[in-house]
């Protein structure tokens, strides 16, 4: 696929902090190899969106439907993103085992 078909990835600063927190959690619980593995997987999966922006499923949570958010599964984590023009905006990386919709709803109510 030519680079002209490649989408731009825009990762919000908050997402970098979330990735760092996930890495630290794995570092403390399992060790450095686990931290590197999970970080690499998250970033590799996000990079896939540059050529396959519709790889993630449309979100069906009521709070996310109106703004056409999508979610990409990366291991036990969900990457919440939107496609606007030729740019992929990464909004959050959350643990899919948690009540992440409450987190997102609280954030949207504060914006």
The 8 nearest C-alpha neighbors of each residue, nearest first, counted from 0:
[[1, 2, 4, 50, 5, 3, 51, 49],
 [2, 0, 3, 4, 5, 50, 6, 49],
 [1, 3, 5, 4, 0, 6, 50, 49],
 [2, 4, 1, 5, 6, 0, 50, 85],
 [5, 3, 2, 1, 6, 0, 50, 49],
 [6, 4, 2, 50, 49, 3, 7, 1],
 [5, 7, 49, 85, 86, 50, 8, 4],
 [6, 8, 86, 87, 49, 85, 9, 5],
 [9, 7, 87, 86, 88, 10, 49, 6],
 [10, 8, 88, 87, 89, 11, 7, 86],
 [11, 9, 89, 88, 14, 8, 12, 90],
 [10, 12, 14, 13, 90, 89, 9, 15],
 [13, 11, 15, 14, 10, 16, 17, 90],
 [14, 12, 16, 11, 15, 17, 91, 90],
 [15, 13, 17, 16, 11, 12, 91, 18],
 [14, 16, 18, 12, 17, 13, 19, 11],
 [15, 17, 19, 13, 14, 18, 20, 12],
 [18, 16, 14, 20, 19, 15, 21, 13],
 [19, 17, 15, 21, 16, 20, 22, 14],
 [18, 20, 16, 22, 17, 21, 23, 15],
 [21, 19, 17, 23, 22, 18, 24, 16],
 [20, 22, 18, 24, 19, 23, 17, 25],
 [21, 23, 34, 19, 25, 20, 24, 26],
 [24, 22, 26, 20, 25, 21, 27, 19],
 [23, 25, 21, 27, 22, 26, 28, 20],
 [26, 24, 34, 28, 22, 23, 27, 29],
 [25, 27, 30, 23, 34, 31, 24, 29],
 [28, 26, 24, 25, 29, 30, 23, 31],
 [29, 27, 25, 26, 24, 30, 23, 33],
 [28, 30, 25, 26, 27, 33, 31, 34],
 [31, 29, 26, 33, 32, 27, 28, 25],
 [30, 32, 34, 26, 33, 35, 29, 25],
 [31, 33, 35, 34, 30, 36, 26, 29],
 [34, 32, 36, 31, 35, 30, 25, 29],
 [35, 33, 22, 25, 26, 31, 37, 32],
 [34, 36, 38, 32, 33, 37, 39, 31],
 [35, 37, 33, 39, 34, 38, 32, 40],
 [38, 36, 40, 34, 39, 35, 33, 41],
 [37, 39, 35, 41, 40, 36, 34, 22],
 [38, 40, 36, 42, 37, 41, 43, 35],
 [41, 39, 37, 43, 38, 42, 44, 36],
 [42, 40, 38, 44, 39, 43, 73, 37],
 [41, 43, 45, 39, 44, 40, 46, 38],
 [44, 42, 46, 40, 45, 41, 39, 47],
 [43, 45, 47, 41, 46, 42, 40, 73],
 [46, 44, 42, 47, 43, 48, 41, 49],
 [45, 47, 43, 48, 44, 49, 42, 8],
 [48, 46, 44, 49, 45, 50, 51, 43],
 [47, 49, 52, 51, 46, 50, 45, 54],
 [50, 48, 6, 5, 47, 46, 51, 52],
 [51, 49, 5, 48, 47, 52, 6, 4],
 [50, 52, 48, 54, 53, 49, 47, 6],
 [53, 51, 48, 54, 49, 50, 87, 82],
 [54, 52, 55, 51, 56, 48, 69, 57],
 [55, 53, 51, 52, 56, 48, 71, 47],
 [56, 54, 71, 70, 53, 69, 57, 72],
 [55, 57, 69, 70, 58, 71, 54, 53],
 [58, 56, 69, 68, 70, 59, 55, 67],
 [59, 57, 69, 60, 68, 70, 64, 63],
 [58, 60, 64, 61, 57, 63, 62, 69],
 [59, 61, 63, 62, 58, 64, 100, 57],
 [62, 60, 64, 63, 59, 65, 58, 100],
 [61, 63, 60, 64, 104, 65, 100, 103],
 [64, 62, 61, 60, 68, 65, 66, 58],
 [63, 65, 67, 61, 66, 62, 59, 58],
 [66, 64, 67, 63, 62, 61, 68, 60],
 [65, 67, 64, 68, 63, 81, 62, 69],
 [68, 66, 64, 65, 69, 81, 63, 57],
 [69, 67, 81, 80, 63, 66, 58, 57],
 [68, 70, 57, 58, 80, 56, 55, 79],
 [71, 69, 79, 55, 78, 56, 77, 58],
 [70, 72, 55, 78, 77, 73, 56, 79],
 [71, 73, 77, 76, 74, 78, 70, 75],
 [74, 72, 76, 77, 41, 75, 71, 44],
 [73, 75, 76, 72, 77, 40, 37, 41],
 [76, 74, 95, 94, 73, 77, 96, 72],
 [77, 75, 94, 95, 73, 74, 93, 72],
 [78, 76, 72, 93, 92, 71, 95, 73],
 [77, 79, 92, 71, 70, 91, 80, 72],
 [80, 78, 70, 91, 90, 69, 89, 92],
 [79, 81, 89, 69, 90, 88, 68, 70],
 [82, 80, 68, 88, 87, 69, 83, 67],
 [81, 83, 87, 86, 88, 84, 80, 85],
 [84, 82, 86, 85, 81, 87, 88, 67],
 [83, 85, 86, 82, 87, 6, 7, 81],
 [86, 84, 6, 83, 7, 87, 82, 5],
 [87, 85, 7, 6, 83, 84, 82, 8],
 [86, 88, 82, 8, 81, 9, 7, 89],
 [89, 87, 9, 81, 80, 10, 90, 86],
 [88, 90, 80, 10, 91, 9, 79, 11],
 [91, 89, 80, 79, 88, 11, 14, 10],
 [92, 90, 79, 14, 78, 89, 93, 80],
 [91, 93, 78, 77, 79, 14, 17, 76],
 [94, 92, 77, 76, 95, 91, 99, 78],
 [93, 95, 76, 96, 97, 75, 77, 92],
 [94, 96, 76, 97, 77, 75, 93, 99],
 [97, 95, 94, 98, 75, 76, 99, 93],
 [98, 96, 99, 95, 94, 93, 100, 101],
 [99, 97, 100, 101, 96, 102, 95, 94],
 [98, 100, 102, 101, 97, 103, 93, 95],
 [99, 101, 103, 102, 98, 104, 60, 62],
 [102, 100, 104, 99, 103, 98, 105, 106],
 [103, 101, 99, 105, 100, 104, 106, 98],
 [102, 104, 100, 106, 101, 105, 107, 99],
 [103, 105, 101, 107, 106, 102, 100, 108],
 [106, 104, 108, 102, 103, 107, 101, 109],
 [105, 107, 103, 109, 108, 104, 102, 110],
 [108, 106, 104, 110, 109, 105, 103, 62],
 [107, 109, 105, 106, 110, 104, 103, 102],
 [108, 110, 106, 107, 105, 104, 103, 102],
 [109, 107, 108, 106, 105, 104, 103, 102]]
